[in-house]
C-alpha cells in the first residue's frame, strides 16, 4: 500500500511541476527513466570499452581499428540510412507492418555498397595489406545486415516502448563490448579485434531484431491502403537517405583524413578527445526519442507555441553539462586515459559544442513532420561545410585542425537550423 501511495505522491508532484515545465511530466519521467536506463547501459559499456582500448593496445593499433570503422561508416552511408527515421514516423502513426518492407528494401539497396567494399578489399589484398583487406571484406559481408537490424530500435521508439527498448539495449550493447574487451585482454591482433567487432554486432543485431519484430510488428499487410502508406514511407525514407549519404560521410571523414594526413597516432588522440564529449552529447539527447512520437502527431502551430521554452530548457541543461565536463576533463584523462593526456585541451574545446544541443529539438521537429526540403537544405549546407573545413584544416593543423573544424561546423549547423525553423 505504501508503494502505491508513494507512486501517487510522485505523480502529484510531476503534475504540479507541469505548470512550470509546460510538459506532460508523467510521460516524460516514465519514458525518460527507461531511456536513461538504456543510455546508461550504452554509455557505460562504451566507457568501459574506451578505457580498455586506452590501456590494452597501442595508439597505432587503435588508430588503425578506428580507420577501418570509419570506412565502414562511409560505405554504410550508401545504404538507405534514412529509412529508420521514416519507419519510426510510420510506426508512431500506427503502421508497424512497414518494417518488413523496409528491411527487404534496405537489404537490397545495401548490396552495391557491399560490392564496393569487396572491391576495395581485393585491391588492398593485391597490395599486400592484409589488415585493410580483411576489414573491407568484413564490411562487405555485414553491411546489409547491420544497417537493417537498426529498424528494431525504430519500431520500439515509434511505439513508445521505451522500457522494452532499454531491455533490448542490454544485448545490443553488452554482447559487442564484452566480446571486444575479452579479445583486447588476450591479443593486440587488429584482424582478430575487427573480426570480433563485426561478428558480435551481427549477433546482437539478429537477437534484438527478431525479438522486437516477432512481438510488436504486424504481419506484412498487402491491402491497397497499406501498400500506399508503405510506398509513402519508403519514398520519404529515400529522400532522407539521399541527404543522409552526405551526412554520414561528413560524420566519418575526419577520421579518414586524419589517418591519411597525420597517421594513426594523431587519429587516436583525436578519437579520445572526442569520445567523452560524444557520450555526454548522446546522454543529453536522451529525451529526443521521447519527443519524436509526440511531434509526429501534433500540428506545426502547436509545436511552435512551446518550442521557445523547450529550447531554453535544453540550453540550460546543456550548458551545465558542458561546464562540469570542462572542469573534470583533466582528472578524467589522468585516471582513465593516461596515454592520451595530449587529448585534454582538444576535448575541453569540443565540449563547448555541447551547449548547442537545443538544435536537436528543431532537427526532430523537421524530421517528424516530413519536411523534405528543409532536410535537404540543412543537411547539404552543414555537411558540405564540415567536409570543406576538415579538408582544409586537417592537412594544415592535424589534430587541432580537426577540433576547430568540428566546433565551427557545429556552430554553422545550429545557425542553419535556427534560420529554417523561423521560416517554417
C-alpha positions as CSV (number, residue, x, y, z in Angstrom):
1,X,0.0,0.0,0.0
2,X,2.9,2.3,0.8
3,X,4.3,1.8,-2.6
4,X,1.1,2.8,-4.2
5,X,0.8,5.9,-2.1
6,X,4.4,6.8,-2.9
7,X,3.7,6.5,-6.6
8,X,0.6,8.6,-6.3
9,X,2.6,11.3,-4.5
10,X,5.2,11.3,-7.2
11,X,2.6,11.6,-9.9
12,X,1.0,14.5,-8.0
13,X,4.4,16.3,-7.8
14,X,5.0,15.7,-11.5
15,X,1.6,17.1,-12.4
16,X,2.2,20.1,-10.2
17,X,5.5,20.8,-12.0
18,X,3.7,20.9,-15.4
19,X,2.6,24.4,-14.7
20,X,6.3,25.5,-15.0
21,X,7.6,23.0,-17.5
22,X,4.6,23.0,-19.8
23,X,5.2,19.3,-20.4
24,X,3.5,16.0,-19.7
25,X,5.9,15.2,-16.9
26,X,4.4,11.8,-16.1
27,X,5.0,10.7,-19.7
28,X,8.4,12.4,-19.7
29,X,9.5,10.9,-16.4
30,X,8.3,7.3,-17.1
31,X,9.6,7.3,-20.7
32,X,12.8,9.1,-19.8
33,X,13.6,6.7,-16.9
34,X,13.8,3.9,-19.4
35,X,15.6,6.0,-22.0
36,X,18.1,7.0,-19.3
37,X,18.5,3.3,-18.3
38,X,19.1,2.4,-21.9
39,X,21.5,5.3,-22.4
40,X,23.4,4.4,-19.1
41,X,23.9,0.8,-20.4
42,X,25.1,2.1,-23.8
43,X,27.3,4.9,-22.4
44,X,28.6,2.7,-19.5
45,X,29.6,-0.1,-21.8
46,X,31.1,2.4,-24.2
47,X,33.2,4.0,-21.5
48,X,34.4,0.6,-20.4
49,X,35.4,-0.3,-23.9
50,X,37.1,3.1,-24.4
51,X,39.1,2.5,-21.2
52,X,40.1,-1.0,-22.4
53,X,41.3,0.4,-25.7
54,X,43.2,3.2,-24.0
55,X,45.1,0.8,-21.7
56,X,45.4,-2.5,-23.6
57,X,46.6,-1.6,-27.1
58,X,48.9,0.9,-28.6
59,X,47.7,4.2,-30.2
60,X,48.8,2.9,-33.6
61,X,46.7,-0.2,-33.3
62,X,43.7,1.8,-32.0
63,X,44.0,4.3,-34.8
64,X,44.0,1.5,-37.4
65,X,40.9,0.0,-35.8
66,X,39.1,3.3,-35.9
67,X,40.2,3.9,-39.5
68,X,38.5,0.6,-40.6
69,X,35.3,1.6,-38.7
70,X,35.4,5.0,-40.5
71,X,35.5,3.1,-43.8
72,X,32.5,1.0,-42.6
73,X,30.6,4.2,-41.8
74,X,31.3,5.7,-45.2
75,X,30.4,2.5,-47.0
76,X,27.2,2.3,-44.9
77,X,26.2,5.8,-46.0
78,X,25.3,4.4,-49.4
79,X,22.5,2.2,-47.9
80,X,19.1,3.6,-47.2
81,X,20.1,5.1,-43.9
82,X,17.1,7.4,-43.8
83,X,14.6,4.6,-43.7
84,X,15.0,4.2,-39.9
85,X,13.5,7.7,-39.3
86,X,10.8,7.1,-41.9
87,X,9.9,3.8,-40.2
88,X,9.8,5.4,-36.8
89,X,7.5,8.1,-38.1
90,X,5.2,5.5,-39.7
91,X,5.1,3.3,-36.6
92,X,4.2,6.3,-34.4
93,X,1.3,6.9,-36.8
94,X,0.2,3.2,-36.4
95,X,1.8,1.4,-39.3
96,X,4.0,-1.3,-37.8
97,X,3.9,-3.7,-40.7
98,X,6.1,-1.3,-42.7
99,X,9.2,-2.7,-41.0
100,X,9.1,-5.9,-43.1
101,X,9.1,-4.0,-46.4
102,X,11.8,-1.6,-45.1
103,X,14.0,-4.4,-44.1
104,X,13.8,-6.1,-47.5
105,X,14.4,-2.8,-49.4
106,X,17.3,-1.8,-47.2
107,X,19.0,-5.1,-47.7
108,X,18.7,-4.8,-51.5
109,X,20.0,-1.2,-51.5
110,X,23.0,-2.2,-49.3
111,X,24.3,-4.7,-51.8
112,X,26.0,-2.2,-54.2
113,X,27.8,-0.6,-51.2
114,X,29.0,-4.1,-50.1
115,X,30.3,-4.8,-53.6
116,X,32.2,-1.6,-53.4
117,X,33.8,-2.6,-50.1
118,X,34.6,-6.1,-51.5
119,X,36.4,-4.5,-54.5
120,X,38.4,-2.3,-52.1
121,X,39.3,-5.4,-50.1
122,X,40.6,-7.2,-53.2
123,X,42.6,-4.1,-54.1
124,X,44.3,-4.0,-50.6
125,X,44.9,-7.8,-50.7
126,X,46.7,-7.4,-54.0
127,X,48.8,-4.6,-52.5
128,X,49.7,-6.9,-49.6
129,X,47.8,-5.0,-46.9
130,X,46.1,-8.0,-45.2
131,X,44.6,-5.9,-42.3
132,X,42.7,-3.4,-44.5
133,X,41.8,-6.2,-47.0
134,X,40.2,-8.2,-44.1
135,X,38.5,-5.2,-42.7
136,X,36.8,-4.3,-46.1
137,X,35.8,-8.0,-46.6
138,X,34.1,-8.0,-43.2
139,X,32.4,-4.7,-44.0
140,X,31.1,-6.2,-47.3
141,X,29.7,-9.2,-45.6
142,X,28.0,-7.5,-42.7
143,X,27.0,-4.1,-44.1
144,X,23.5,-5.1,-45.4
145,X,22.5,-6.8,-42.1
146,X,23.9,-4.2,-39.6
147,X,22.2,-1.4,-41.5
148,X,18.8,-3.2,-41.5
149,X,18.7,-4.6,-37.9
150,X,18.5,-1.0,-36.6
151,X,14.8,-1.0,-37.6
152,X,14.1,-2.8,-34.3
153,X,15.0,0.3,-32.4
154,X,12.9,2.5,-34.7
155,X,9.9,0.1,-34.2
156,X,10.2,0.3,-30.4
157,X,10.7,4.0,-30.1
158,X,7.9,4.7,-32.6
159,X,5.6,2.5,-30.4
160,X,6.9,4.4,-27.3
161,X,8.1,1.1,-25.9
162,X,10.9,2.8,-24.0
163,X,11.2,0.1,-21.3
164,X,11.4,-2.7,-23.9
165,X,14.0,-0.8,-25.9
166,X,16.1,-0.3,-22.7
167,X,15.9,-4.1,-22.0
168,X,16.9,-4.9,-25.6
169,X,19.7,-2.4,-25.4
170,X,21.4,-4.8,-22.9
171,X,22.3,-7.5,-25.5
172,X,22.7,-4.7,-28.1
173,X,25.4,-3.1,-26.1
174,X,26.9,-5.7,-23.9
175,X,27.5,-8.5,-26.5
176,X,29.8,-6.4,-28.6
177,X,31.5,-4.6,-25.7
178,X,32.2,-7.7,-23.6
179,X,33.4,-9.6,-26.6
180,X,35.8,-6.9,-27.6
181,X,37.1,-6.4,-24.0
182,X,37.9,-10.2,-23.7
183,X,39.7,-10.1,-27.0
184,X,41.7,-7.0,-26.0
185,X,42.9,-8.7,-22.9
186,X,44.1,-11.7,-25.0
187,X,45.6,-10.0,-28.1
188,X,46.5,-6.8,-29.9
189,X,45.9,-8.5,-33.2
190,X,43.9,-6.0,-35.3
191,X,42.4,-8.6,-37.5
192,X,41.0,-10.5,-34.5
193,X,39.7,-7.3,-33.0
194,X,37.8,-6.1,-36.1
195,X,36.5,-9.7,-36.7
196,X,35.1,-9.6,-33.1
197,X,33.6,-6.2,-33.6
198,X,31.6,-7.1,-36.7
199,X,30.5,-10.6,-35.7
200,X,29.5,-9.5,-32.2
201,X,27.4,-6.6,-33.6
202,X,25.9,-9.0,-36.1
203,X,24.8,-11.5,-33.4
204,X,23.4,-8.7,-31.2
205,X,21.5,-7.3,-34.1
206,X,19.9,-10.6,-35.0
207,X,18.8,-11.2,-31.4
208,X,17.2,-7.8,-30.9
209,X,15.6,-7.5,-34.3
210,X,13.9,-10.9,-34.1
211,X,12.6,-10.3,-30.6
212,X,11.2,-6.9,-31.5
213,X,9.6,-7.8,-34.8
214,X,8.1,-11.1,-33.7
215,X,6.4,-9.4,-30.7
216,X,5.5,-5.9,-31.9
217,X,5.2,-5.7,-35.7
218,X,2.1,-6.7,-37.5
219,X,2.5,-9.2,-40.4
220,X,3.0,-7.7,-43.8
221,X,-0.3,-6.2,-45.0
222,X,-0.9,-6.3,-48.7
223,X,-4.1,-4.2,-48.7
224,X,-4.3,-1.4,-51.2
225,X,-4.4,1.2,-48.4
226,X,-1.4,-0.2,-46.6
227,X,0.7,-0.6,-49.8
228,X,0.0,3.1,-50.5
229,X,1.1,4.0,-46.9
230,X,4.2,1.8,-47.2
231,X,5.2,3.4,-50.6
232,X,4.9,6.8,-49.0
233,X,7.2,5.7,-46.1
234,X,9.8,4.3,-48.5
235,X,9.7,7.4,-50.6
236,X,10.2,9.6,-47.6
237,X,13.0,7.2,-46.4
238,X,14.7,7.5,-49.8
239,X,14.7,11.3,-49.5
240,X,16.1,11.1,-46.0
241,X,18.7,8.6,-47.3
242,X,19.9,10.9,-50.1
243,X,20.6,13.7,-47.6
244,X,21.9,11.0,-45.2
245,X,24.7,10.0,-47.5
246,X,26.5,13.3,-47.2
247,X,25.7,13.4,-43.5
248,X,27.2,10.1,-42.8
249,X,30.3,10.8,-44.9
250,X,30.7,14.1,-43.1
251,X,30.5,12.1,-39.8
252,X,33.4,9.9,-40.7
253,X,35.6,12.0,-43.0
254,X,37.5,13.5,-40.1
255,X,38.9,10.0,-39.1
256,X,39.6,9.2,-42.7
257,X,41.5,12.4,-43.4
258,X,43.5,12.2,-40.1
259,X,44.7,8.7,-40.9
260,X,45.9,9.8,-44.4
261,X,47.4,13.1,-43.5
262,X,48.9,12.7,-40.0
263,X,48.7,9.0,-39.2
264,X,47.0,6.6,-36.8
265,X,48.5,8.1,-33.6
266,X,47.1,11.5,-34.2
267,X,43.8,9.9,-35.1
268,X,43.8,8.0,-31.8
269,X,44.5,11.3,-29.9
270,X,41.5,12.9,-31.7
271,X,39.2,10.0,-31.0
272,X,39.9,10.1,-27.3
273,X,39.4,13.9,-27.3
274,X,36.0,13.3,-28.9
275,X,34.9,10.2,-27.1
276,X,33.8,11.7,-23.7
277,X,32.1,14.6,-25.4
278,X,30.2,12.4,-27.7
279,X,29.0,10.2,-24.8
280,X,27.8,13.4,-22.9
281,X,26.0,14.6,-26.0
282,X,24.4,11.2,-26.5
283,X,23.2,11.2,-22.9
284,X,21.9,14.8,-23.0
285,X,19.9,13.9,-26.2
286,X,18.1,11.3,-24.2
287,X,14.7,12.9,-24.4
288,X,14.7,13.4,-28.2
289,X,13.2,9.9,-28.8
290,X,10.5,10.8,-26.3
291,X,9.6,13.9,-28.3
292,X,9.7,12.4,-31.8
293,X,6.4,10.4,-31.4
294,X,4.7,13.4,-29.9
295,X,5.9,15.8,-32.6
296,X,4.8,13.3,-35.3
297,X,1.2,13.6,-34.4
298,X,1.0,17.3,-33.4
299,X,0.4,20.3,-35.6
300,X,3.2,22.6,-36.6
301,X,1.5,25.5,-34.9
302,X,1.1,23.7,-31.5
303,X,4.8,22.7,-31.5
304,X,6.0,26.2,-32.3
305,X,4.0,27.5,-29.3
306,X,6.1,25.6,-26.8
307,X,9.4,25.5,-28.7
308,X,11.0,28.6,-27.2
309,X,10.5,27.2,-23.7
310,X,11.9,23.8,-24.8
311,X,14.9,25.4,-26.4
312,X,15.6,27.4,-23.2
313,X,15.3,24.3,-21.0
314,X,17.7,22.2,-23.2
315,X,20.2,25.1,-23.4
316,X,20.4,25.5,-19.6
317,X,20.9,21.7,-19.1
318,X,23.5,21.5,-21.9
319,X,25.5,24.5,-20.5
320,X,25.7,22.9,-17.1
321,X,26.8,19.6,-18.6
322,X,29.5,21.3,-20.7
323,X,30.8,23.4,-17.8
324,X,31.1,20.3,-15.5
325,X,32.9,18.3,-18.1
326,X,35.4,21.1,-18.9
327,X,36.3,21.3,-15.2
328,X,36.6,17.5,-14.8
329,X,38.3,16.6,-18.1
330,X,42.0,16.8,-16.8
331,X,41.2,14.4,-13.9
332,X,39.2,12.0,-16.1
333,X,42.1,11.7,-18.5
334,X,44.7,11.3,-15.8
335,X,42.8,8.5,-14.2
336,X,41.3,6.6,-17.1
337,X,43.3,7.6,-20.2
338,X,46.9,8.3,-19.1
339,X,48.3,7.5,-22.5
340,X,46.2,10.3,-24.0
341,X,46.8,13.4,-21.8
342,X,47.5,15.3,-25.0
343,X,43.8,15.0,-25.8
344,X,42.7,17.0,-22.8
345,X,42.7,20.5,-24.4
346,X,41.0,19.4,-27.5
347,X,38.4,17.6,-25.5
348,X,37.7,20.7,-23.5
349,X,37.3,22.8,-26.6
350,X,35.0,20.2,-28.2
351,X,32.8,20.3,-25.0
352,X,31.9,23.9,-25.9
353,X,29.7,22.4,-28.7
354,X,27.5,20.7,-26.1
355,X,25.8,24.0,-25.4
356,X,24.4,23.8,-29.0
357,X,22.3,20.8,-28.2
358,X,19.0,22.7,-28.4
359,X,19.4,22.5,-32.2
360,X,18.4,18.8,-31.9
361,X,14.9,19.8,-31.0
362,X,14.5,21.7,-34.3
363,X,16.0,18.7,-36.1
364,X,13.4,16.4,-34.5
365,X,10.6,18.8,-35.5
366,X,11.7,18.9,-39.1
367,X,12.1,15.1,-39.4
368,X,8.9,14.2,-37.6
369,X,6.9,16.4,-39.9
370,X,8.4,15.1,-43.1
371,X,9.9,18.5,-44.2
372,X,12.0,17.1,-47.0
373,X,13.0,20.5,-48.4
374,X,14.3,21.7,-45.1
375,X,16.1,18.4,-44.5
376,X,17.9,18.8,-47.9
377,X,18.9,22.4,-47.1
378,X,20.1,21.7,-43.6
379,X,22.0,18.5,-44.5
380,X,23.7,19.8,-47.6
381,X,24.7,23.1,-46.1
382,X,26.0,21.7,-42.8
383,X,27.6,18.6,-44.1
384,X,29.4,20.2,-47.0
385,X,30.7,23.0,-44.8
386,X,32.0,20.3,-42.3
387,X,33.7,18.4,-45.1
388,X,35.3,21.6,-46.5
389,X,36.5,22.7,-43.1
390,X,38.0,19.3,-42.3
391,X,39.7,19.1,-45.8
392,X,41.3,22.5,-45.3
393,X,42.3,22.4,-41.6
394,X,43.4,18.8,-41.1
395,X,46.3,19.0,-43.6
396,X,47.4,22.3,-42.2
397,X,47.0,21.7,-38.4
398,X,46.4,18.0,-38.0
399,X,44.6,17.0,-34.7
400,X,43.8,20.6,-33.7
401,X,42.6,21.4,-37.2
402,X,40.0,18.6,-36.8
403,X,39.0,20.1,-33.4
404,X,38.4,23.6,-34.8
405,X,36.7,22.3,-37.9
406,X,34.3,20.3,-35.8
407,X,33.4,23.2,-33.5
408,X,32.9,25.6,-36.4
409,X,30.7,23.0,-38.2
410,X,28.5,22.6,-35.1
411,X,28.0,26.4,-35.0
412,X,27.1,26.5,-38.7
413,X,24.7,23.6,-38.1
414,X,22.9,25.4,-35.3
415,X,22.6,28.7,-37.3
416,X,21.1,26.9,-40.3
417,X,18.5,25.0,-38.2
418,X,17.5,28.2,-36.5
419,X,17.0,30.0,-39.8
420,X,15.0,27.1,-41.2
421,X,12.8,27.0,-38.1
422,X,12.0,30.7,-38.3
423,X,10.9,30.3,-41.9
424,X,8.6,27.3,-41.2
